[in-house]
């Protein structure tokens, strides 16, 4: 697949979500509240021997992390279906002076699909009718860890609430532990020194099966992370994970485990994919072996055919139309759009499709950028932004006490028609569990503090056919053939507030813009995986450069290299509540 999005930073995780374009904000919310996760091709070593108090202090400075967790269980029994649970969890690691540690976990938002296909949300739990369960889940669970790194069973943080629930409904209490256990979300005990090729003993735990001993093989070591392959002793299964060197907590993990049947229970398969949301990984870019291999094959096939392998005699093969020199490309958003966004933002409550509650939804409409009578762009503008804080405001525009929001998906992409509701994985924040209807009824607006990324034309340069360097130090040109050019651009992070993004326009000998075809290639690590453990993690792809392939019908005489200045501007967005 190809895309002409601002791929220099490729923080395109929300591009994995389907945003339908509809004619009105209210329609956009109410018609599009159940979107589906799409797989797309765009898609100082610190010893953690016992997790020291110094480590605990450093971890607490960062505060709890938010993790994305996808957990699927299937059975070999013919009459058993698949059960899936996907969501966000808060995780906080605490250490003791005696070397042991405790990991605290609490679900923030989950969507469960049972074996019969029935969908349920954590949002379905309502105060007054589900108080016993809410009391347990609000504080969450604790997983003890020995100084050798072996995890213990989950236990509820609020023992009084747990006692009430187990007396009222013991079956439901037991199910909570299995449902919200977040398997794989446990730290790895790293030795003081780690090198590629090392083998490390570790543990995984899956309730109600208990601990599973693992062997970890170190694949890559950086200043801050360790990438490892994983095999499980006594079970069929393997996986791949990258952990923080500072505390062994996973940055990303994927595992596929087959457990044998016992005590009359059928054999089961457990698939887990999780990631620390602070790292802003494009999780769906490489979530399945089949899609990974298919995408790589598709790109190779495109490049092996005209107009890339050789010039095409058909003019229709060259579909790329660059913007006029000095103008923004059609997918870019300029700073002048930001103040014009305010009148086109809103929020509202919509009836829940499951349960008896209601869901919060937000939406925005991008102001028109095409002049009246002008040619409509082939690609809609996309405003990227980084979410910092969210506040729920009352009628006096004051934050509502007791309704503090927790950001989860911090990278937002506002297209011409943007909408997101609480039941969607793409919804950027979530509210406290069990918030009363009266408290929610006070909400008159949602206010977000974000860094919005905008573009401005910077400069252009004309290079002769053989030149490879540009004024942008993050951009490199390659020349596979006389009618081809490849633009390779490095990627920046949200910590950087400004930089250059480069576009290449081929010219003929007279200096005229040539017809061209272009494809932007997703940054995927070269691999031929056959199983999950061989599939590169999103973390492994996160630093790869972006590649744009360009082909023309005739030899390229010169290259017009256009540089655009991107800048992250701090702004506040307010989504007033619609009646």
Secondary structure, DSSP 4 states (H G I P E B T S, - for coil): ----S-TTT---GGGGB-----SSHHHHHHHSSS--B---S---PPP-SS--HHHHHHHHHH--EEEEEEEEEEESSTT--EEEEEEEEEEEEEE-TTS-EEEEEEEEEEEEE-TT--EEEGGG--TTTSHHHHHHHHH-EEEEE-TT--EEEEEES-HHHHHHHHHH-HHHHHHHHHHT--TT-S-----SS--TT-EEEEEEEETTTEEEEEEEEEEEE-SSEEEEEEEETTSEEEEEEEEETTT--EEEEEEEEEE--BTTBPPEEEEEEEEEGGG---GGGGS-HHHHHHHHHHHHHHHTSTTTSS--S-GGG--B-PPPTTSPPTT---THHHHHHGGGEEEEEEE-SSSS-EEEEEEEEPPP-SPTTSPPPSS---EEEEEEEEEEE-TTSPBPTT---EE---EEEE-SEEEEETTSTT-SEEPPTT--HHHHTT--EEEEEEEEEEEEEEEEEEEETT--B-S-TTEEEE-SSTTEEEEEE----TT--EEEEEEEEEE-TTSPBPPEEEEEEP-------SSGGGSPPHHHHTTPPEEEEEEESS---EEEEEEEEEEEEEEEEEEEBP-
